[in-house]
Amino acid sequence: MDKIKLVSATELESKIIPPSNWAIEGFLPEGLTILAGAPKSGKSILALNIALALSSEVEVIGKRSKTSKKVLYLPYEDSERRIQDRIKKVKVGLSIKKEPRAFFWENCNPPKLDKNTLHEIGALVKEQKMDMLIIDTLGSSIKNIRKKGLSSYMDEYELLNMFQRFALDYKISVLLLHHTRKMKAENIFDEISGTRGISGAADANYILQRNKYSGELFIEGRDLEDANYLLELDKENLTWNFKGLTSSVSISPEQQSILDAYNNDYEREFKPSEVAKILDKEDQNIRPSFRRLVELGMLNQDSYGKYKLAPIN
């Protein structure tokens, strides 16, 4: 083992460290970002919007990069013809006039990824001075490299850490598309398919939810403020358009049913057991939802174990 070298807090504080290479300042960081959504939710369209917008210096969902970015897009689930058709439509929808600096694997048939192929792609990223890599999708892109003896959590964490280290080593943004599971969760980011090892290894997580032509993009990250973007899909031109910010608080159906039990009476007080009877649920099963609503500032608890709606400021 090489001799261990330590750096003091004072030395680290004064060390000159290059700034992070954000794809979009305050929105899309250097490192690994997971963009997850259900099949047909429009996440591939959103990823293509981002690739073409960043590489041609136009706005995408209300954001704009300070400088033009060079983007490498690896599509594993779309044909060359489909992507060609989408590029034509998105360029119209985003009003792109200049030639985008976005590049795709020839014939849209990139190789499966492991440490060796990622090393080769890293050499390409360095040679071509790429700023961003988009992989569509995680499940379709990777080789079967599961290690024996590892838990599912550690196996997935180690897999995603491979992509995260790649992004940090080459100082680029990696946007990795993934799926959500059908089962709803109290925390929307727990709906990312797989264990928490996937979301835990990422520097930022995006969830795209779509309802016909409207959508909502939920964002959390280590260097990001949590936010929800309200979007609208222009189906003709395949562009997601920014319509505003919504509340960053997402509550589960059970939490909403608890709030509904108060019937908008701010003076009404309930114990969890009383609400459980109203909702025909087990007392112990709904107590976590009460604690979460207190954390969110939606309920107040008194010293007698009763809860009431928090006043609106």
C-alpha positions in Angstrom: 0.0 0.0 0.0 1.2 3.5 -0.8 2.1 5.7 2.1 -1.1 7.4 3.4 -1.1 11.1 2.9 -3.3 13.4 4.9 -4.4 17.0 4.3 -5.3 19.3 7.1 -8.6 21.2 7.3 -6.6 24.5 6.9 -4.8 23.2 3.8 -8.0 21.9 2.3 -9.7 25.2 3.0 -7.0 27.2 1.1 -6.6 24.7 -1.7 -7.6 25.9 -5.2 -10.2 23.5 -6.6 -11.7 24.0 -10.1 -15.4 24.8 -10.0 -17.9 22.0 -10.9 -18.7 21.6 -14.6 -22.5 22.1 -14.4 -24.5 21.2 -17.5 -27.0 23.8 -16.3 -26.2 25.8 -13.3 -28.4 24.9 -10.3 -30.3 22.3 -12.3 -28.1 19.6 -13.9 -24.9 19.1 -12.0 -21.5 17.5 -12.7 -21.8 13.9 -11.7 -24.5 11.3 -12.1 -28.2 12.2 -12.4 -30.9 9.6 -12.6 -34.0 10.5 -14.7 -36.7 7.9 -13.9 -40.2 7.5 -15.1 -42.8 5.0 -16.1 -42.7 3.5 -19.7 -44.1 6.0 -22.2 -43.8 8.8 -19.7 -41.7 10.9 -22.1 -38.4 10.7 -20.3 -36.5 9.9 -23.6 -38.2 12.9 -25.2 -37.1 15.1 -22.3 -33.5 13.7 -22.5 -33.4 14.5 -26.2 -34.8 18.0 -25.5 -31.9 18.5 -23.0 -29.3 17.2 -25.4 -30.3 19.4 -28.3 -31.0 22.5 -26.2 -27.7 22.4 -24.3 -25.7 21.7 -27.5 -27.3 24.6 -29.4 -27.6 27.2 -26.6 -31.4 27.4 -26.4 -33.7 27.2 -23.4 -35.1 23.9 -22.2 -37.9 23.7 -19.5 -37.2 27.2 -18.4 -33.4 26.7 -18.1 -30.5 27.7 -20.2 -26.8 26.7 -20.1 -24.3 29.6 -19.8 -22.2 28.0 -22.5 -22.8 25.6 -25.4 -22.3 21.9 -24.4 -21.1 19.0 -26.4 -23.3 16.0 -25.7 -22.9 12.3 -26.4 -26.2 10.4 -26.5 -26.3 6.5 -26.2 -29.7 5.3 -27.2 -30.4 1.6 -26.4 -34.2 1.4 -27.0 -34.8 3.6 -30.1 -34.0 3.1 -33.7 -32.1 5.4 -35.9 -35.2 6.3 -37.9 -37.2 7.2 -34.7 -34.5 9.4 -33.3 -34.1 11.1 -36.7 -37.8 11.9 -36.7 -37.7 13.2 -33.2 -34.7 15.4 -33.8 -36.5 17.1 -36.7 -39.6 17.8 -34.5 -37.7 18.9 -31.4 -35.6 21.4 -33.4 -38.8 23.0 -34.5 -40.3 22.9 -31.0 -37.2 24.4 -29.3 -36.7 26.9 -32.2 -33.1 25.7 -32.8 -31.4 27.6 -35.5 -27.8 26.6 -35.2 -26.4 23.1 -35.6 -26.6 21.2 -32.3 -23.4 19.7 -31.0 -25.1 16.5 -30.0 -23.7 13.2 -31.2 -25.1 9.6 -31.4 -23.5 6.2 -31.7 -23.4 5.2 -35.4 -26.6 3.3 -36.4 -27.9 4.1 -32.8 -26.4 0.8 -31.7 -24.0 1.5 -28.9 -22.2 -1.4 -27.1 -23.3 -2.7 -23.7 -21.5 -1.1 -20.9 -19.1 -2.4 -18.3 -15.8 -1.0 -16.9 -14.0 -1.8 -20.1 -16.4 -0.2 -22.5 -16.8 2.8 -20.1 -13.1 3.2 -20.2 -13.2 3.3 -24.1 -16.1 5.8 -24.0 -14.1 7.9 -21.5 -11.3 8.1 -23.9 -13.8 9.3 -26.6 -15.2 11.8 -24.1 -11.8 13.2 -23.4 -10.7 13.3 -27.0 -13.9 14.9 -28.3 -14.1 17.2 -25.2 -17.6 16.1 -24.4 -19.5 17.9 -21.6 -22.3 15.5 -21.1 -23.2 11.8 -21.6 -26.8 10.6 -21.8 -27.6 6.8 -21.4 -31.1 5.6 -22.4 -31.7 3.4 -20.4 -29.9 1.7 -17.4 -31.5 -1.7 -17.8 -30.8 -1.9 -21.6 -27.2 -0.5 -21.5 -25.4 -2.7 -19.0 -23.8 -6.1 -19.3 -24.7 -8.7 -16.7 -21.9 -7.9 -14.2 -23.6 -8.8 -11.0 -21.1 -9.9 -8.4 -21.6 -13.0 -6.3 -21.9 -12.5 -2.5 -23.2 -8.9 -2.7 -26.6 -7.9 -1.4 -28.9 -6.4 -4.0 -28.4 -3.0 -2.4 -24.6 -3.2 -2.5 -24.6 -4.7 -6.0 -26.8 -1.9 -7.4 -24.9 0.8 -5.5 -21.6 -0.5 -6.8 -23.0 -0.6 -10.4 -24.3 3.0 -10.1 -21.1 4.1 -8.4 -19.2 3.0 -11.6 -21.2 5.6 -13.6 -20.9 8.2 -10.8 -17.1 7.8 -10.7 -16.9 8.0 -14.5 -18.8 11.4 -14.4 -16.5 12.8 -11.7 -13.3 11.5 -13.2 -14.1 13.2 -16.6 -15.8 16.2 -15.0 -19.0 15.8 -17.0 -22.7 15.4 -16.4 -24.0 11.9 -16.9 -27.8 11.6 -17.3 -28.9 8.0 -16.8 -32.5 7.1 -17.8 -34.2 4.5 -15.7 -37.7 3.2 -14.9 -40.0 3.6 -11.9 -41.9 0.8 -10.4 -45.7 0.5 -10.4 -46.1 0.5 -6.6 -46.6 4.0 -5.2 -44.4 5.1 -2.3 -44.7 7.7 0.4 -41.5 9.4 -0.8 -41.8 9.6 -4.6 -38.0 9.0 -5.0 -38.6 5.5 -3.5 -40.5 4.7 -6.7 -37.2 4.4 -8.6 -37.0 0.8 -9.7 -34.6 -1.3 -7.7 -33.1 -0.8 -4.2 -32.2 2.6 -2.7 -28.6 1.8 -3.8 -29.6 3.3 -7.2 -30.8 6.6 -6.0 -28.3 6.7 -3.2 -25.3 6.5 -5.6 -26.6 9.4 -7.8 -25.7 13.0 -7.2 -29.2 14.0 -8.3 -32.5 12.2 -8.9 -35.3 13.3 -11.3 -38.7 11.7 -11.4 -40.9 12.5 -14.5 -44.7 11.8 -14.0 -47.0 12.3 -17.0 -50.7 12.6 -17.3 -51.6 12.7 -21.0 -50.1 16.1 -22.2 -49.1 17.4 -18.7 -46.2 16.3 -16.6 -44.4 17.0 -13.4 -40.6 16.8 -12.9 -39.6 16.1 -9.3 -35.9 17.0 -8.5 -33.7 16.3 -5.5 -29.9 16.4 -5.3 -26.8 16.9 -3.1 -26.1 20.4 -4.5 -29.7 21.2 -5.6 -32.7 22.7 -4.0 -35.7 20.3 -4.1 -38.2 21.5 -6.7 -41.1 20.4 -8.8 -41.4 21.6 -12.3 -44.9 21.7 -14.0 -44.5 20.8 -17.7 -46.7 20.5 -20.7 -46.0 18.3 -23.7 -46.2 19.7 -27.2 -47.0 16.4 -28.8 -46.7 17.7 -32.4 -43.1 19.0 -31.8 -42.2 16.6 -29.0 -41.0 19.3 -26.6 -41.6 19.5 -22.9 -42.4 23.1 -22.1 -42.0 24.7 -18.6 -45.3 26.0 -17.1 -44.1 26.9 -13.6 -43.0 25.6 -10.3 -45.3 23.6 -8.0 -45.0 22.8 -4.4 -41.9 20.7 -3.6 -44.0 18.7 -1.1 -45.5 15.5 -2.4 -47.8 13.6 -0.1 -49.2 10.0 -0.4 -52.9 9.1 -0.8 -53.0 8.0 2.8 -51.6 11.3 4.1 -54.1 13.1 2.0 -57.0 11.0 3.4 -55.8 11.9 6.9 -55.9 15.6 6.1 -59.4 15.1 4.5 -60.6 13.6 7.8 -60.3 17.1 9.4 -63.0 18.5 7.0 -61.2 21.8 6.8 -61.9 22.5 10.5 -58.7 23.9 11.9 -59.8 23.6 15.5 -60.7 19.9 15.3 -58.3 17.5 17.1 -57.8 13.8 16.5 -55.7 11.0 17.9 -54.3 8.7 15.3 -56.6 5.9 16.6 -59.7 8.1 16.0 -58.6 8.8 12.4 -57.8 5.1 11.9 -61.5 4.3 12.7 -62.7 6.9 10.3 -60.5 5.5 7.5 -61.0 1.9 8.5 -57.3 1.3 9.0 -55.1 -0.1 11.6 -53.9 2.5 14.2 -50.2 1.5 14.0 -50.2 1.5 10.2 -51.1 5.1 9.9 -48.9 6.6 12.6 -45.9 7.0 10.3 -48.1 9.2 8.0 -49.0 11.4 11.0 -45.3 11.9 11.8 -44.5 12.7 8.2 -47.3 15.3 8.1 -45.9 16.9 11.2 -42.4 17.0 9.5 -44.0 18.7 6.5 -45.7 21.3 8.7 -49.2 20.2 7.8 -50.2 18.9 11.2 -49.3 20.1 14.8 -49.2 17.7 17.7 -49.9 18.6 21.3 -48.6 17.0 24.5 -51.7 14.8 24.8 -51.0 12.9 21.5 -53.6 14.7 19.6 -53.1 16.3 16.2 -54.7 19.2 14.4 -54.2 21.0 11.1 -51.4 23.5 11.2 -52.5 27.1 10.6 -51.8 28.6 7.2 -49.2 31.4 7.5 
